[in-house]
Amino acid sequence: MDIEGFARRHISDEGLEEKLAERILEFKDVGDDTALKIARAVITEVKNAYSKTNWLLDYHKSGVTMGKFGVGSRGTGDFYVHSKIAEMCGDAVVSSKDLDDAGVIKAGDYYISIAVDGIHSRLSEFPFIAGFHVTRAAMRDVLVMGSKPAALFSDIHIADDGDVSKIFDHIAGITAVSELTGVPLIAGSTLRIGGDMVIGERMTGAVGCVGISDFITPRRNASPGDVIILTEGAGGGTVATTAIYYGMHEVVEETINLDFVFSALSLIDSGIVKKVHAMSDVTNGGIRGDAEEISRASRCSLYFEIEKIENLINRRVLEMLDSLEIDFMGVSIDSLMVICPEGVANEVGEAIKQAGVRSDIVGWVEKGKGAFSVENGKTKPLKPKFRESAYTPIKKLVGEEKPEDFEEMKMSIDKSFNAALEKKKKVMEMLKRKIPSM
């Protein structure tokens, strides 16, 4: 619970000290007097911090919440916000503007790929698999750039009442991947969420990966005439979350594998990756989301054969998704997607087979734009939904449909974005005057 947020929201309420003390006692066994003292201190800080402001501390509020706009839900709203972030970022060999999950810079004769992934928000009470899956995710983002992972770093935040043991269980999940792949965890940070102002046991954080190569395979390189190869997928953090919150815990073990990593490493170590145009991981909103992004980045159209994709999903995972009526095309199945010339497909498939992983050609690339599904001889547009496939009971309640006021929300978000740009420019001008060389 965010007790600072509670105090801010109710700062004018009569009897706020007592109300806040009651909330504190729900989480902390500190006694009535201590709870009141904490409440008074929190209220004092809130009054000092928020009773006034200035241009540097304030920000233009859009009036649009993260949840309502679907930020983090891997759908239309989330993609829009990330497109705005990309506008604010600087240029690189590969940047956020290219719609890849890893960014790339050139250092001498080598490319350095960097990616960072946050742990799945619903895995807070399952630190080991949270660590395992977020590490694998960060490595995936580097691997699909054609880069070999060289180092990992982590950031762990646990709320004030969280057990210290979460740190060790989480790091164990990270280093299980690290040691099995030979990629060391070399740096990190461990902090409390909100310091003294957030009580409870919630954990969050991220893992980053750095990779090196002399060749890259960004999404934008997909070309007409290419074929699309997919490896077998059993899902990661998303599928594990589905299994946990639907009480199907036995499916979680299916997600604990390194098939993706070793498939990609086989392509890199064999040198076949240099014959590949582009690679991606099926994560952000499933193939629905990834296909749309690849089409935009490459300015090509992509076609996917649904039955072949379905055949490449782990049987137990697919049975779970089907039984829960979750669209496998709109959820992260954690498959490796390789886009390459047709003449290279056999070599790619053989290298993946050497890693002990199944794969198949599931589609192709043409001139044009957009993504399409092919099923029973019929071709249909393949579009991301407002949110990825609803994969937990609460997500099914929230739904996947675009809000009626989506365009209005976009305009409000654009105003906030422009205001942030203006503040950035103002600060930069202020600093330039203080830097002699500028």
Legacy VTK file of the C-alpha trace (Angstrom):
# vtk DataFile Version 3.0
C-alpha trace
ASCII
DATASET POLYDATA
POINTS 438 float
0.000 0.000 0.000
1.238 3.492 -0.893
0.693 5.425 2.344
2.065 8.613 0.790
-0.516 8.295 -1.990
-3.264 7.667 0.574
-2.254 10.799 2.499
-2.130 12.897 -0.672
-5.588 11.756 -1.734
-7.138 12.418 1.693
-5.029 15.371 2.838
-8.108 17.529 3.498
-10.088 14.826 5.286
-10.970 15.253 8.926
-9.326 12.621 11.104
-6.712 11.710 8.489
-4.129 10.773 11.126
-6.413 8.123 12.599
-7.474 6.799 9.189
-3.879 6.486 8.012
-2.823 4.874 11.296
-5.533 2.233 10.782
-4.196 1.448 7.311
-0.657 1.178 8.676
-1.768 -1.253 11.389
-3.256 -3.514 8.728
0.298 -4.183 7.530
2.571 -3.464 10.488
2.507 -4.813 14.048
3.802 -1.603 15.602
1.152 -0.594 18.155
-1.333 2.291 18.089
1.054 5.008 19.309
3.771 4.175 16.774
1.243 3.949 13.952
-0.014 7.442 14.799
3.535 8.795 14.863
4.227 7.295 11.443
0.959 8.751 10.134
1.864 12.236 11.437
5.319 12.058 9.834
3.839 10.991 6.511
1.254 13.796 6.580
3.971 16.345 7.428
6.082 15.231 4.466
3.099 15.300 2.117
2.126 18.824 3.179
5.707 20.050 2.782
6.155 18.414 -0.626
2.793 19.052 -2.303
1.420 22.276 -0.820
3.407 24.194 -3.443
5.349 23.460 -6.601
7.381 25.047 -9.403
7.936 24.522 -13.111
10.728 21.992 -12.562
8.841 19.806 -10.088
5.437 19.947 -11.720
4.372 17.991 -14.819
1.487 18.332 -17.224
-1.144 15.769 -16.249
-2.969 14.077 -19.108
-5.853 12.836 -16.975
-5.359 9.406 -18.590
-4.327 6.570 -16.296
-1.918 3.770 -17.171
-4.592 1.114 -16.758
-7.267 2.856 -18.801
-4.892 3.412 -21.721
-3.516 -0.124 -21.503
0.120 0.834 -20.894
2.064 -2.334 -20.165
-0.740 -4.490 -21.556
0.995 -5.092 -24.911
-1.706 -3.789 -27.161
-2.674 -0.702 -29.139
-2.468 1.727 -26.212
0.848 0.363 -25.020
2.342 0.517 -28.524
1.209 4.131 -28.901
2.920 5.242 -25.683
6.097 3.455 -26.724
6.005 5.222 -30.080
5.974 8.545 -28.195
8.899 7.409 -26.042
10.792 6.594 -29.233
10.248 10.175 -30.460
12.004 11.455 -27.348
15.001 9.131 -27.618
18.204 9.830 -29.505
19.347 8.122 -32.678
21.425 4.939 -32.703
22.207 2.110 -35.108
18.993 0.553 -33.775
16.823 2.595 -31.435
13.298 2.510 -30.040
12.157 4.032 -33.335
12.929 0.725 -35.060
10.401 -1.120 -32.832
12.992 -3.649 -31.657
13.275 -4.539 -27.978
17.063 -4.102 -27.927
18.963 -0.991 -28.921
22.288 -1.093 -30.765
25.308 1.200 -30.962
28.537 0.788 -32.940
31.857 0.612 -31.081
34.742 0.283 -33.493
34.180 -2.849 -35.564
31.567 -4.246 -33.199
27.911 -3.734 -32.440
26.820 -3.541 -28.803
23.226 -4.575 -28.163
21.500 -3.634 -24.904
18.095 -4.644 -23.563
16.296 -4.400 -20.240
13.086 -6.182 -19.213
10.916 -5.729 -16.139
9.730 -8.720 -14.139
6.128 -9.780 -14.662
4.053 -7.741 -12.203
2.005 -10.753 -11.093
5.060 -12.826 -10.130
5.915 -10.746 -7.059
5.245 -13.672 -4.724
7.135 -16.124 -6.929
10.645 -14.595 -6.947
12.540 -17.493 -8.526
10.465 -17.845 -11.680
10.201 -14.047 -11.866
14.001 -13.922 -11.963
14.320 -16.841 -14.369
11.849 -15.490 -16.904
12.962 -11.859 -16.852
16.587 -12.945 -17.379
15.623 -15.141 -20.296
13.560 -12.266 -21.715
16.469 -9.805 -21.607
18.768 -12.343 -23.239
16.166 -13.043 -25.944
16.048 -9.379 -26.899
19.816 -9.319 -27.409
19.948 -12.687 -29.169
17.365 -11.724 -31.792
19.616 -8.839 -32.742
22.181 -11.457 -33.747
24.339 -10.562 -30.742
25.918 -12.993 -28.300
25.074 -12.108 -24.669
28.162 -11.035 -22.709
26.831 -9.761 -19.355
23.703 -9.348 -17.231
22.682 -6.717 -14.670
19.704 -6.598 -12.336
17.572 -4.198 -10.314
15.361 -5.476 -7.480
12.841 -3.402 -5.512
10.931 -4.920 -2.595
8.411 -3.070 -0.433
9.126 -2.357 3.238
7.450 -5.483 4.646
8.822 -7.909 2.050
10.928 -10.773 3.370
14.654 -10.426 2.645
14.595 -14.025 1.364
12.863 -12.776 -1.787
16.162 -11.238 -2.851
17.982 -14.564 -2.711
15.231 -16.578 -4.388
15.016 -13.974 -7.160
18.793 -13.886 -7.700
18.795 -17.698 -7.751
16.363 -17.566 -10.685
18.561 -15.047 -12.498
21.795 -16.920 -11.917
20.282 -20.281 -12.909
19.984 -18.841 -16.423
23.297 -17.034 -16.068
25.325 -20.111 -15.147
23.679 -22.463 -17.648
24.381 -20.039 -20.509
27.768 -18.799 -19.310
26.641 -15.163 -19.198
27.694 -13.587 -15.868
25.558 -11.342 -13.679
28.008 -8.504 -13.056
26.117 -5.568 -11.525
22.846 -4.552 -9.959
20.875 -2.623 -7.382
18.614 -3.644 -4.484
16.219 -1.093 -2.994
12.888 -0.768 -1.226
9.863 0.312 -3.249
9.027 3.849 -2.141
11.319 3.640 0.879
9.241 4.092 4.045
6.211 5.279 2.111
5.104 1.958 0.596
4.125 -0.823 2.960
3.364 -4.405 2.011
5.381 -7.153 0.349
5.269 -6.285 -3.365
8.415 -6.907 -5.421
9.349 -5.452 -8.779
12.520 -4.931 -10.760
14.320 -5.630 -14.001
17.167 -7.524 -15.626
19.295 -6.155 -18.434
21.588 -7.838 -20.919
24.508 -6.599 -23.016
25.565 -8.427 -26.167
28.328 -8.077 -28.764
28.424 -8.945 -32.471
29.833 -7.906 -35.827
26.433 -8.336 -37.514
22.845 -7.454 -36.570
19.389 -8.736 -37.543
16.877 -5.955 -36.773
13.207 -6.292 -37.683
13.473 -3.618 -40.355
15.579 -5.993 -42.503
12.693 -8.347 -43.325
12.334 -8.440 -47.138
9.774 -9.586 -49.724
10.402 -13.209 -50.644
11.581 -14.141 -47.150
10.053 -17.036 -45.241
9.146 -16.942 -41.560
10.425 -19.736 -39.308
9.100 -20.272 -35.783
10.447 -22.476 -32.991
8.350 -24.358 -30.461
7.180 -22.092 -27.639
6.026 -22.894 -24.128
5.615 -19.336 -22.905
7.441 -17.470 -20.171
6.288 -15.102 -17.453
2.879 -14.569 -19.048
2.039 -18.266 -19.419
3.414 -18.978 -15.932
1.147 -16.239 -14.578
-1.848 -17.749 -16.368
-1.122 -21.177 -14.896
-0.684 -19.809 -11.372
-3.767 -17.619 -11.243
-6.011 -20.249 -12.782
-4.747 -22.862 -10.332
-2.970 -24.933 -13.010
0.425 -24.830 -11.293
1.664 -27.997 -12.974
1.916 -26.085 -16.289
4.473 -23.637 -14.858
7.243 -26.218 -15.168
6.707 -26.329 -18.944
7.899 -22.714 -19.131
11.193 -23.455 -17.393
13.474 -24.121 -20.345
16.235 -22.446 -22.343
15.126 -23.636 -25.777
14.972 -20.114 -27.205
18.436 -19.198 -25.956
20.139 -22.322 -27.289
18.289 -22.137 -30.626
19.494 -18.585 -31.187
23.019 -19.387 -29.971
23.152 -22.279 -32.447
22.407 -19.860 -35.282
25.018 -17.392 -34.022
27.787 -19.888 -33.247
27.353 -21.656 -36.610
27.545 -18.356 -38.502
24.190 -19.028 -40.168
22.817 -15.904 -38.496
24.724 -13.859 -41.084
22.462 -15.312 -43.785
19.352 -14.292 -41.824
17.620 -10.967 -42.457
15.716 -10.450 -39.189
14.823 -12.170 -35.937
12.263 -11.518 -33.227
10.787 -13.129 -30.140
7.049 -13.766 -29.942
6.305 -11.779 -26.809
4.725 -8.319 -27.004
1.049 -9.120 -27.431
1.897 -12.380 -29.172
2.193 -12.721 -32.922
-0.646 -10.198 -33.328
1.502 -7.477 -31.770
4.892 -8.522 -33.094
3.680 -8.986 -36.683
2.225 -5.490 -36.772
5.471 -3.987 -35.486
7.656 -5.970 -37.918
5.438 -4.883 -40.804
5.759 -1.222 -39.830
9.519 -1.433 -39.296
10.231 -3.328 -42.550
7.486 -1.723 -44.698
6.465 -5.208 -45.825
3.425 -7.409 -45.357
3.629 -10.631 -43.348
1.500 -13.770 -43.692
1.118 -16.462 -41.014
-0.354 -19.956 -41.307
-2.359 -20.457 -38.114
-2.401 -24.265 -38.064
1.385 -24.457 -38.322
1.802 -21.974 -35.476
-0.647 -23.898 -33.310
1.366 -27.066 -33.915
4.471 -25.359 -32.509
2.980 -24.470 -29.132
3.817 -26.791 -26.244
0.923 -29.252 -25.934
0.226 -28.711 -22.223
0.399 -24.941 -22.653
-1.908 -25.022 -25.684
-4.403 -27.236 -23.847
-4.457 -24.738 -20.988
-4.926 -21.762 -23.311
-7.703 -23.531 -25.227
-9.521 -24.587 -22.065
-9.441 -20.984 -20.807
-10.428 -19.534 -24.208
-7.209 -17.514 -24.475
-6.183 -16.618 -28.040
-2.697 -18.091 -28.565
-2.077 -15.560 -31.348
-2.404 -12.679 -28.899
-0.320 -13.900 -25.977
3.422 -14.279 -25.448
4.458 -17.816 -26.392
8.197 -17.041 -26.324
9.047 -18.602 -29.684
12.055 -17.538 -31.752
10.984 -16.040 -35.077
13.549 -16.115 -37.884
12.933 -14.224 -41.146
15.308 -15.293 -43.897
15.602 -15.978 -47.628
13.847 -19.200 -48.643
17.154 -20.717 -49.738
18.524 -20.410 -46.207
15.525 -21.973 -44.441
16.894 -25.529 -44.388
20.167 -24.413 -42.806
18.275 -22.429 -40.192
16.009 -25.361 -39.399
18.974 -27.738 -39.109
20.838 -25.411 -36.721
17.754 -25.135 -34.513
17.336 -28.917 -34.617
20.926 -29.257 -33.385
19.810 -27.351 -30.287
17.114 -29.979 -29.723
14.216 -27.677 -30.597
11.367 -28.111 -33.095
10.744 -25.476 -35.769
8.807 -24.991 -38.982
8.186 -22.477 -41.758
4.948 -20.767 -40.702
4.690 -17.852 -43.121
6.217 -15.524 -45.652
6.916 -11.863 -46.452
5.556 -9.880 -49.406
5.551 -6.300 -50.651
2.848 -4.187 -49.048
1.931 -3.424 -45.467
0.133 -5.075 -42.588
0.007 -8.582 -41.168
-2.362 -11.366 -42.171
-3.434 -14.779 -40.925
-4.067 -17.686 -43.277
-6.488 -20.331 -42.025
-8.503 -22.905 -43.959
-7.513 -21.173 -47.179
-8.849 -17.798 -46.003
-6.695 -14.720 -45.483
-7.675 -12.187 -42.813
-6.002 -9.073 -41.364
-4.031 -9.895 -38.222
-4.392 -6.928 -35.882
-3.337 -6.410 -32.261
-6.168 -5.819 -29.827
-6.247 -2.928 -27.377
-4.708 -5.283 -24.822
-3.038 -8.648 -25.306
-5.226 -11.742 -24.877
-6.772 -11.636 -21.394
-4.832 -14.339 -19.565
-5.925 -14.011 -15.906
-9.402 -13.744 -14.325
-8.959 -10.009 -13.603
-7.743 -9.361 -17.161
-10.821 -11.093 -18.558
-12.917 -8.769 -16.412
-11.054 -5.680 -17.669
-11.391 -6.913 -21.262
-9.445 -6.431 -24.496
-11.568 -3.890 -26.357
-10.518 -0.349 -27.251
-12.270 2.359 -25.155
-14.675 4.595 -27.064
-12.710 7.700 -26.044
-9.352 6.291 -27.199
-8.689 9.098 -29.692
-9.486 11.740 -27.072
-7.089 10.064 -24.667
-4.390 10.069 -27.341
-4.766 13.835 -27.757
-4.449 14.342 -24.003
-1.352 12.161 -23.934
0.138 14.125 -26.845
-0.265 17.356 -24.852
1.566 15.820 -21.906
4.288 14.547 -24.213
4.787 17.998 -25.754
4.895 19.589 -22.308
7.612 17.139 -21.246
9.600 18.001 -24.397
9.343 21.716 -23.608
10.600 21.135 -20.062
13.486 19.085 -21.422
14.431 21.875 -23.842
14.231 24.497 -21.100
16.529 22.506 -18.803
18.973 21.816 -21.620
19.167 25.503 -22.506
19.725 26.337 -18.852
22.561 23.810 -18.597
24.163 24.786 -21.894
24.719 28.292 -20.526
26.668 26.757 -17.632
28.864 24.443 -19.735
31.816 26.418 -21.192
32.352 24.137 -24.191
28.719 24.531 -25.294
LINES 1 439
438 0 1 2 3 4 5 6 7 8 9 10 11 12 13 14 15 16 17 18 19 20 21 22 23 24 25 26 27 28 29 30 31 32 33 34 35 36 37 38 39 40 41 42 43 44 45 46 47 48 49 50 51 52 53 54 55 56 57 58 59 60 61 62 63 64 65 66 67 68 69 70 71 72 73 74 75 76 77 78 79 80 81 82 83 84 85 86 87 88 89 90 91 92 93 94 95 96 97 98 99 100 101 102 103 104 105 106 107 108 109 110 111 112 113 114 115 116 117 118 119 120 121 122 123 124 125 126 127 128 129 130 131 132 133 134 135 136 137 138 139 140 141 142 143 144 145 146 147 148 149 150 151 152 153 154 155 156 157 158 159 160 161 162 163 164 165 166 167 168 169 170 171 172 173 174 175 176 177 178 179 180 181 182 183 184 185 186 187 188 189 190 191 192 193 194 195 196 197 198 199 200 201 202 203 204 205 206 207 208 209 210 211 212 213 214 215 216 217 218 219 220 221 222 223 224 225 226 227 228 229 230 231 232 233 234 235 236 237 238 239 240 241 242 243 244 245 246 247 248 249 250 251 252 253 254 255 256 257 258 259 260 261 262 263 264 265 266 267 268 269 270 271 272 273 274 275 276 277 278 279 280 281 282 283 284 285 286 287 288 289 290 291 292 293 294 295 296 297 298 299 300 301 302 303 304 305 306 307 308 309 310 311 312 313 314 315 316 317 318 319 320 321 322 323 324 325 326 327 328 329 330 331 332 333 334 335 336 337 338 339 340 341 342 343 344 345 346 347 348 349 350 351 352 353 354 355 356 357 358 359 360 361 362 363 364 365 366 367 368 369 370 371 372 373 374 375 376 377 378 379 380 381 382 383 384 385 386 387 388 389 390 391 392 393 394 395 396 397 398 399 400 401 402 403 404 405 406 407 408 409 410 411 412 413 414 415 416 417 418 419 420 421 422 423 424 425 426 427 428 429 430 431 432 433 434 435 436 437
